[in-house]
């Protein structure tokens, strides 16, 4: 799974309050994608606190992954990839 951070929302004190994320997983030519957002309550006095200006995408991806059920997310992406490889439904119109 490949995580990216689309954008962040921060308060005026430099604490991240929302991270918008996307994850992709590929199998051959098929790609499954999921996206979402996670809210945070910044605490500048907490150990390990990192101000907005000092963040890296790696930092925030770690926060996001720590807040998600990665096993369930990967299962959902795998199901999407399986459906793409062997479709059980047809989307579109016959013309």
N, CA, C and O atoms as CSV, one atom per row, in Angstrom:
chain,resi,resn,atom,element,x,y,z
A,1,UNK,N,N,0.856,-1.169,0.000
A,1,UNK,CA,C,0.000,0.000,0.000
A,1,UNK,C,C,0.899,1.229,0.000
A,1,UNK,O,O,1.916,1.287,0.692
A,2,UNK,N,N,0.493,2.200,-0.794
A,2,UNK,CA,C,1.260,3.433,-0.921
A,2,UNK,C,C,0.410,4.612,-0.432
A,2,UNK,O,O,-0.567,4.998,-1.073
A,3,UNK,N,N,0.805,5.169,0.711
A,3,UNK,CA,C,0.078,6.293,1.296
A,3,UNK,C,C,0.671,7.617,0.836
A,3,UNK,O,O,1.886,7.753,0.692
A,4,UNK,N,N,-0.207,8.591,0.609
A,4,UNK,CA,C,0.207,9.972,0.383
A,4,UNK,C,C,-0.722,10.878,1.185
A,4,UNK,O,O,-1.855,10.515,1.499
A,5,UNK,N,N,-0.221,12.046,1.502
A,5,UNK,CA,C,-1.029,13.046,2.188
A,5,UNK,C,C,-1.411,14.097,1.162
A,5,UNK,O,O,-0.545,14.740,0.569
A,6,UNK,N,N,-2.714,14.271,0.953
A,6,UNK,CA,C,-3.200,15.228,-0.046
A,6,UNK,C,C,-3.051,16.656,0.443
A,6,UNK,O,O,-2.568,17.524,-0.284
A,7,UNK,N,N,-3.468,16.894,1.677
A,7,UNK,CA,C,-3.354,18.227,2.263
A,7,UNK,C,C,-3.531,18.130,3.774
A,7,UNK,O,O,-4.022,17.130,4.299
A,8,UNK,N,N,-3.128,19.169,4.443
A,8,UNK,CA,C,-3.284,19.262,5.889
A,8,UNK,C,C,-4.060,20.518,6.248
A,8,UNK,O,O,-4.015,21.517,5.530
A,9,UNK,N,N,-4.758,20.456,7.346
A,9,UNK,CA,C,-5.380,21.639,7.933
A,9,UNK,C,C,-4.727,21.827,9.287
A,9,UNK,O,O,-4.572,20.873,10.048
A,10,UNK,N,N,-4.345,23.060,9.585
A,10,UNK,CA,C,-3.704,23.322,10.875
A,10,UNK,C,C,-4.342,24.528,11.536
A,10,UNK,O,O,-4.963,25.367,10.883
A,11,UNK,N,N,-4.174,24.593,12.846
A,11,UNK,CA,C,-4.662,25.773,13.554
A,11,UNK,C,C,-3.603,26.871,13.466
A,11,UNK,O,O,-2.504,26.634,12.965
A,12,UNK,N,N,-3.919,28.037,13.936
A,12,UNK,CA,C,-2.993,29.172,13.816
A,12,UNK,C,C,-1.764,29.013,14.705
A,12,UNK,O,O,-0.793,29.755,14.555
A,13,UNK,N,N,-1.795,28.050,15.633
A,13,UNK,CA,C,-0.641,27.787,16.482
A,13,UNK,C,C,0.341,26.808,15.836
A,13,UNK,O,O,1.400,26.532,16.399
A,14,UNK,N,N,-0.003,26.285,14.663
A,14,UNK,CA,C,0.893,25.367,13.971
A,14,UNK,C,C,0.655,23.903,14.262
A,14,UNK,O,O,1.510,23.070,13.962
A,15,UNK,N,N,-0.486,23.570,14.838
A,15,UNK,CA,C,-0.823,22.175,15.115
A,15,UNK,C,C,-1.748,21.625,14.045
A,15,UNK,O,O,-2.713,22.285,13.660
A,16,UNK,N,N,-1.466,20.428,13.565
A,16,UNK,CA,C,-2.300,19.796,12.536
A,16,UNK,C,C,-3.602,19.336,13.178
A,16,UNK,O,O,-3.597,18.635,14.190
A,17,UNK,N,N,-4.720,19.743,12.574
A,17,UNK,CA,C,-6.023,19.341,13.090
A,17,UNK,C,C,-6.719,18.329,12.176
A,17,UNK,O,O,-7.572,17.569,12.634
A,18,UNK,N,N,-6.355,18.314,10.869
A,18,UNK,CA,C,-6.927,17.339,9.941
A,18,UNK,C,C,-5.871,16.972,8.897
A,18,UNK,O,O,-5.183,17.835,8.350
A,19,UNK,N,N,-5.766,15.673,8.639
A,19,UNK,CA,C,-4.910,15.181,7.553
A,19,UNK,C,C,-5.808,14.482,6.541
A,19,UNK,O,O,-6.579,13.590,6.896
A,20,UNK,N,N,-5.707,14.885,5.293
A,20,UNK,CA,C,-6.444,14.258,4.193
A,20,UNK,C,C,-5.471,13.313,3.502
A,20,UNK,O,O,-4.411,13.737,3.040
A,21,UNK,N,N,-5.828,12.036,3.429
A,21,UNK,CA,C,-4.906,11.020,2.940
A,21,UNK,C,C,-5.502,10.241,1.777
A,21,UNK,O,O,-6.709,10.257,1.539
A,22,UNK,N,N,-4.610,9.557,1.061
A,22,UNK,CA,C,-4.997,8.673,-0.044
A,22,UNK,C,C,-4.056,7.475,0.012
A,22,UNK,O,O,-2.877,7.613,0.338
A,23,UNK,N,N,-4.587,6.308,-0.307
A,23,UNK,CA,C,-3.762,5.101,-0.378
A,23,UNK,C,C,-4.095,4.362,-1.676
A,23,UNK,O,O,-5.257,4.255,-2.068
A,24,UNK,N,N,-3.061,3.862,-2.324
A,24,UNK,CA,C,-3.207,3.093,-3.557
A,24,UNK,C,C,-2.554,1.734,-3.376
A,24,UNK,O,O,-1.568,1.584,-2.654
A,25,UNK,N,N,-3.131,0.746,-4.051
A,25,UNK,CA,C,-2.521,-0.573,-4.114
A,25,UNK,C,C,-2.739,-1.084,-5.524
A,25,UNK,O,O,-3.852,-1.030,-6.047
A,26,UNK,N,N,-1.676,-1.581,-6.139
A,26,UNK,CA,C,-1.743,-2.028,-7.528
A,26,UNK,C,C,-1.546,-3.529,-7.619
A,26,UNK,O,O,-0.864,-4.147,-6.802
A,27,UNK,N,N,-2.167,-4.089,-8.640
A,27,UNK,CA,C,-1.969,-5.492,-8.995
A,27,UNK,C,C,-2.019,-5.551,-10.514
A,27,UNK,O,O,-3.091,-5.447,-11.112
A,28,UNK,N,N,-0.864,-5.716,-11.133
A,28,UNK,CA,C,-0.809,-5.647,-12.586
A,28,UNK,C,C,-1.182,-4.247,-13.036
A,28,UNK,O,O,-0.611,-3.259,-12.573
A,29,UNK,N,N,-2.152,-4.170,-13.949
A,29,UNK,CA,C,-2.601,-2.869,-14.446
A,29,UNK,C,C,-3.734,-2.280,-13.604
A,29,UNK,O,O,-4.125,-1.132,-13.814
A,30,UNK,N,N,-4.255,-3.043,-12.669
A,30,UNK,CA,C,-5.366,-2.585,-11.835
A,30,UNK,C,C,-4.846,-1.827,-10.612
A,30,UNK,O,O,-3.835,-2.196,-10.014
A,31,UNK,N,N,-5.564,-0.760,-10.258
A,31,UNK,CA,C,-5.197,0.042,-9.095
A,31,UNK,C,C,-6.450,0.294,-8.262
A,31,UNK,O,O,-7.474,0.740,-8.780
A,32,UNK,N,N,-6.356,0.004,-6.977
A,32,UNK,CA,C,-7.432,0.296,-6.028
A,32,UNK,C,C,-7.003,1.496,-5.194
A,32,UNK,O,O,-5.843,1.612,-4.801
A,33,UNK,N,N,-7.950,2.382,-4.933
A,33,UNK,CA,C,-7.658,3.607,-4.199
A,33,UNK,C,C,-8.686,3.816,-3.097
A,33,UNK,O,O,-9.867,3.507,-3.258
A,34,UNK,N,N,-8.219,4.337,-1.991
A,34,UNK,CA,C,-9.105,4.758,-0.914
A,34,UNK,C,C,-8.597,6.102,-0.418
A,34,UNK,O,O,-7.410,6.408,-0.532
A,35,UNK,N,N,-9.491,6.890,0.126
A,35,UNK,CA,C,-9.079,8.192,0.651
A,35,UNK,C,C,-9.964,8.556,1.828
A,35,UNK,O,O,-11.049,8.004,2.012
A,36,UNK,N,N,-9.479,9.488,2.612
A,36,UNK,CA,C,-10.254,9.919,3.759
A,36,UNK,C,C,-9.545,11.038,4.489
A,36,UNK,O,O,-8.561,11.597,4.003
A,37,UNK,N,N,-10.050,11.349,5.642
A,37,UNK,CA,C,-9.425,12.369,6.486
A,37,UNK,C,C,-9.498,11.910,7.926
A,37,UNK,O,O,-10.407,11.181,8.325
A,38,UNK,N,N,-8.526,12.351,8.691
A,38,UNK,CA,C,-8.457,12.017,10.103
A,38,UNK,C,C,-8.233,13.307,10.873
A,38,UNK,O,O,-7.386,14.123,10.509
A,39,UNK,N,N,-8.996,13.480,11.932
A,39,UNK,CA,C,-8.864,14.664,12.786
A,39,UNK,C,C,-7.902,14.386,13.932
A,39,UNK,O,O,-7.822,13.270,14.445
A,40,UNK,N,N,-7.177,15.425,14.317
A,40,UNK,CA,C,-6.235,15.348,15.421
A,40,UNK,C,C,-6.498,16.502,16.377
A,40,UNK,O,O,-7.029,17.542,15.987
A,41,UNK,N,N,-6.124,16.304,17.621
A,41,UNK,CA,C,-6.170,17.363,18.625
A,41,UNK,C,C,-4.739,17.669,19.021
A,41,UNK,O,O,-4.162,16.953,19.840
A,42,UNK,N,N,-4.148,18.727,18.453
A,42,UNK,CA,C,-2.747,19.025,18.732
A,42,UNK,C,C,-2.513,19.401,20.197
A,42,UNK,O,O,-3.331,20.075,20.824
A,43,UNK,N,N,-1.382,18.951,20.719
A,43,UNK,CA,C,-0.992,19.286,22.083
A,43,UNK,C,C,0.488,19.649,22.054
A,43,UNK,O,O,1.352,18.772,22.075
A,44,UNK,N,N,0.769,20.935,22.005
A,44,UNK,CA,C,2.146,21.400,21.841
A,44,UNK,C,C,3.038,21.055,23.029
A,44,UNK,O,O,4.261,21.155,22.924
A,45,UNK,N,N,2.456,20.654,24.152
A,45,UNK,CA,C,3.281,20.278,25.304
A,45,UNK,C,C,3.531,18.767,25.373
A,45,UNK,O,O,4.238,18.295,26.264
A,46,UNK,N,N,2.958,18.018,24.445
A,46,UNK,CA,C,3.138,16.563,24.447
A,46,UNK,C,C,4.515,16.190,23.918
A,46,UNK,O,O,5.063,16.856,23.040
A,47,UNK,N,N,5.062,15.112,24.470
A,47,UNK,CA,C,6.350,14.619,23.989
A,47,UNK,C,C,6.213,14.190,22.532
A,47,UNK,O,O,5.238,13.534,22.165
A,48,UNK,N,N,7.168,14.550,21.717
A,48,UNK,CA,C,7.141,14.191,20.306
A,48,UNK,C,C,6.342,15.131,19.424
A,48,UNK,O,O,6.245,14.906,18.217
A,49,UNK,N,N,5.770,16.178,19.996
A,49,UNK,CA,C,5.002,17.141,19.207
A,49,UNK,C,C,5.892,17.745,18.120
A,49,UNK,O,O,7.034,18.122,18.380
A,50,UNK,N,N,5.364,17.830,16.923
A,50,UNK,CA,C,6.098,18.446,15.811
A,50,UNK,C,C,5.245,19.563,15.246
A,50,UNK,O,O,4.094,19.336,14.874
A,51,UNK,N,N,5.788,20.753,15.177
A,51,UNK,CA,C,5.080,21.902,14.630
A,51,UNK,C,C,4.910,21.740,13.117
A,51,UNK,O,O,5.714,21.078,12.461
A,52,UNK,N,N,3.884,22.335,12.588
A,52,UNK,CA,C,3.534,22.255,11.164
A,52,UNK,C,C,4.733,22.503,10.254
A,52,UNK,O,O,4.956,21.754,9.303
A,53,UNK,N,N,5.492,23.533,10.534
A,53,UNK,CA,C,6.623,23.902,9.675
A,53,UNK,C,C,7.726,22.853,9.634
A,53,UNK,O,O,8.531,22.848,8.703
A,54,UNK,N,N,7.778,21.970,10.616
A,54,UNK,CA,C,8.838,20.964,10.691
A,54,UNK,C,C,8.373,19.571,10.244
A,54,UNK,O,O,9.162,18.626,10.262
A,55,UNK,N,N,7.115,19.436,9.846
A,55,UNK,CA,C,6.583,18.131,9.469
A,55,UNK,C,C,7.118,17.643,8.134
A,55,UNK,O,O,7.468,18.428,7.252
A,56,UNK,N,N,7.169,16.329,8.014
A,56,UNK,CA,C,7.427,15.694,6.724
A,56,UNK,C,C,6.215,14.828,6.396
A,56,UNK,O,O,5.417,14.507,7.277
A,57,UNK,N,N,6.083,14.458,5.141
A,57,UNK,CA,C,4.978,13.575,4.777
A,57,UNK,C,C,5.103,12.250,5.530
A,57,UNK,O,O,4.096,11.658,5.920
A,58,UNK,N,N,6.319,11.793,5.730
A,58,UNK,CA,C,6.549,10.549,6.467
A,58,UNK,C,C,5.972,10.636,7.881
A,58,UNK,O,O,5.366,9.677,8.361
A,59,UNK,N,N,6.157,11.792,8.558
A,59,UNK,CA,C,5.581,11.983,9.896
A,59,UNK,C,C,4.072,11.775,9.867
A,59,UNK,O,O,3.520,11.008,10.656
A,60,UNK,N,N,3.425,12.462,8.956
A,60,UNK,CA,C,1.965,12.465,8.923
A,60,UNK,C,C,1.423,11.115,8.456
A,60,UNK,O,O,0.396,10.660,8.958
A,61,UNK,N,N,2.091,10.472,7.510
A,61,UNK,CA,C,1.675,9.127,7.094
A,61,UNK,C,C,1.700,8.188,8.306
A,61,UNK,O,O,0.803,7.360,8.465
A,62,UNK,N,N,2.705,8.312,9.146
A,62,UNK,CA,C,2.772,7.494,10.362
A,62,UNK,C,C,1.590,7.736,11.280
A,62,UNK,O,O,1.029,6.791,11.835
A,63,UNK,N,N,1.202,9.010,11.446
A,63,UNK,CA,C,0.033,9.325,12.269
A,63,UNK,C,C,-1.226,8.689,11.689
A,63,UNK,O,O,-2.024,8.081,12.402
A,64,UNK,N,N,-1.383,8.848,10.371
A,64,UNK,CA,C,-2.571,8.318,9.693
A,64,UNK,C,C,-2.618,6.801,9.836
A,64,UNK,O,O,-3.653,6.243,10.202
A,65,UNK,N,N,-1.511,6.139,9.551
A,65,UNK,CA,C,-1.488,4.680,9.648
A,65,UNK,C,C,-1.768,4.214,11.070
A,65,UNK,O,O,-2.409,3.183,11.275
A,66,UNK,N,N,-1.289,4.972,12.048
A,66,UNK,CA,C,-1.541,4.619,13.438
A,66,UNK,C,C,-2.993,4.761,13.843
A,66,UNK,O,O,-3.434,4.133,14.805
A,67,UNK,N,N,-3.737,5.574,13.124
A,67,UNK,CA,C,-5.142,5.818,13.452
A,67,UNK,C,C,-6.103,4.923,12.664
A,67,UNK,O,O,-7.291,4.866,12.981
A,68,UNK,N,N,-5.606,4.233,11.650
A,68,UNK,CA,C,-6.457,3.413,10.789
A,68,UNK,C,C,-6.362,1.934,11.140
A,68,UNK,O,O,-5.387,1.489,11.746
A,69,UNK,N,N,-7.381,1.184,10.753
A,69,UNK,CA,C,-7.339,-0.270,10.812
A,69,UNK,C,C,-6.725,-0.725,9.488
A,69,UNK,O,O,-7.439,-0.946,8.510
A,70,UNK,N,N,-5.410,-0.863,9.464
A,70,UNK,CA,C,-4.702,-1.153,8.211
A,70,UNK,C,C,-5.085,-2.510,7.628
A,70,UNK,O,O,-5.115,-2.673,6.408
A,71,UNK,N,N,-5.372,-3.470,8.478
A,71,UNK,CA,C,-5.762,-4.793,7.997
A,71,UNK,C,C,-7.082,-4.718,7.227
A,71,UNK,O,O,-7.208,-5.299,6.149
A,72,UNK,N,N,-8.051,-4.011,7.776
A,72,UNK,CA,C,-9.350,-3.856,7.111
A,72,UNK,C,C,-9.211,-3.036,5.839
A,72,UNK,O,O,-9.847,-3.342,4.830
A,73,UNK,N,N,-8.389,-2.000,5.878
A,73,UNK,CA,C,-8.174,-1.173,4.698
A,73,UNK,C,C,-7.551,-1.993,3.578
A,73,UNK,O,O,-7.986,-1.909,2.430
A,74,UNK,N,N,-6.539,-2.782,3.905
A,74,UNK,CA,C,-5.894,-3.600,2.874
A,74,UNK,C,C,-6.858,-4.647,2.326
A,74,UNK,O,O,-6.839,-4.928,1.128
A,75,UNK,N,N,-7.692,-5.225,3.174
A,75,UNK,CA,C,-8.690,-6.193,2.713
A,75,UNK,C,C,-9.666,-5.544,1.734
A,75,UNK,O,O,-10.058,-6.159,0.742
A,76,UNK,N,N,-10.054,-4.304,2.013
A,76,UNK,CA,C,-10.952,-3.579,1.115
A,76,UNK,C,C,-10.289,-3.311,-0.233
A,76,UNK,O,O,-10.918,-3.469,-1.280
A,77,UNK,N,N,-9.028,-2.909,-0.209
A,77,UNK,CA,C,-8.300,-2.669,-1.458
A,77,UNK,C,C,-8.126,-3.970,-2.237
A,77,UNK,O,O,-8.261,-3.988,-3.461
A,78,UNK,N,N,-7.826,-5.058,-1.527
A,78,UNK,CA,C,-7.678,-6.364,-2.186
A,78,UNK,C,C,-8.982,-6.796,-2.843
A,78,UNK,O,O,-8.969,-7.339,-3.948
A,79,UNK,N,N,-10.115,-6.560,-2.168
A,79,UNK,CA,C,-11.420,-6.909,-2.739
A,79,UNK,C,C,-11.691,-6.082,-3.989
A,79,UNK,O,O,-12.231,-6.596,-4.969
A,80,UNK,N,N,-11.320,-4.810,-3.961
A,80,UNK,CA,C,-11.483,-3.941,-5.131
A,80,UNK,C,C,-10.637,-4.463,-6.287
A,80,UNK,O,O,-11.111,-4.534,-7.421
A,81,UNK,N,N,-9.395,-4.828,-6.007
A,81,UNK,CA,C,-8.514,-5.354,-7.052
A,81,UNK,C,C,-9.050,-6.664,-7.631
A,81,UNK,O,O,-8.978,-6.888,-8.839
A,82,UNK,N,N,-9.584,-7.525,-6.769
A,82,UNK,CA,C,-10.160,-8.792,-7.232
A,82,UNK,C,C,-11.356,-8.540,-8.137
A,82,UNK,O,O,-11.529,-9.219,-9.149
A,83,UNK,N,N,-12.181,-7.565,-7.773
A,83,UNK,CA,C,-13.350,-7.216,-8.591
A,83,UNK,C,C,-12.907,-6.655,-9.941
A,83,UNK,O,O,-13.523,-6.952,-10.965
A,84,UNK,N,N,-11.865,-5.862,-9.953
A,84,UNK,CA,C,-11.355,-5.326,-11.219
A,84,UNK,C,C,-10.801,-6.438,-12.111
A,84,UNK,O,O,-10.974,-6.408,-13.330
A,85,UNK,N,N,-10.143,-7.408,-11.502
A,85,UNK,CA,C,-9.536,-8.503,-12.265
A,85,UNK,C,C,-10.591,-9.442,-12.836
A,85,UNK,O,O,-10.456,-9.931,-13.957
A,86,UNK,N,N,-11.647,-9.690,-12.054
A,86,UNK,CA,C,-12.718,-10.584,-12.480
A,86,UNK,C,C,-14.046,-9.949,-12.088
A,86,UNK,O,O,-14.614,-10.293,-11.051
A,87,UNK,N,N,-14.548,-9.019,-12.912
A,87,UNK,CA,C,-15.767,-8.281,-12.551
A,87,UNK,C,C,-16.987,-9.169,-12.370
A,87,UNK,O,O,-17.203,-10.110,-13.134
A,88,UNK,N,N,-17.785,-8.860,-11.348
A,88,UNK,CA,C,-19.040,-9.564,-11.115
A,88,UNK,C,C,-20.233,-8.672,-11.450
A,88,UNK,O,O,-21.376,-9.130,-11.452
A,89,UNK,N,N,-19.962,-7.394,-11.735
A,89,UNK,CA,C,-21.019,-6.467,-12.142
A,89,UNK,C,C,-20.506,-5.666,-13.346
A,89,UNK,O,O,-19.302,-5.516,-13.557
A,90,UNK,N,N,-21.445,-5.171,-14.106
A,90,UNK,CA,C,-21.129,-4.348,-15.276
A,90,UNK,C,C,-21.679,-2.959,-15.014
A,90,UNK,O,O,-22.835,-2.794,-14.623
A,91,UNK,N,N,-20.834,-1.963,-15.234
A,91,UNK,CA,C,-21.237,-0.577,-15.041
A,91,UNK,C,C,-21.252,0.104,-16.399
A,91,UNK,O,O,-20.313,-0.035,-17.182
A,92,UNK,N,N,-22.301,0.826,-16.670
A,92,UNK,CA,C,-22.375,1.551,-17.927
A,92,UNK,C,C,-23.707,1.328,-18.613
A,92,UNK,O,O,-24.689,0.926,-17.989
A,93,UNK,N,N,-23.721,1.594,-19.894
A,93,UNK,CA,C,-24.920,1.421,-20.699
A,93,UNK,C,C,-24.573,0.526,-21.900
A,93,UNK,O,O,-23.414,0.459,-22.310
A,94,UNK,N,N,-25.568,-0.152,-22.454
A,94,UNK,CA,C,-25.292,-1.075,-23.566
A,94,UNK,C,C,-25.102,-0.394,-24.920
A,94,UNK,O,O,-24.827,-1.083,-25.903
A,95,UNK,N,N,-25.231,0.889,-25.008
A,95,UNK,CA,C,-25.062,1.566,-26.304
A,95,UNK,C,C,-23.798,2.328,-26.404
A,95,UNK,O,O,-23.529,2.944,-27.435
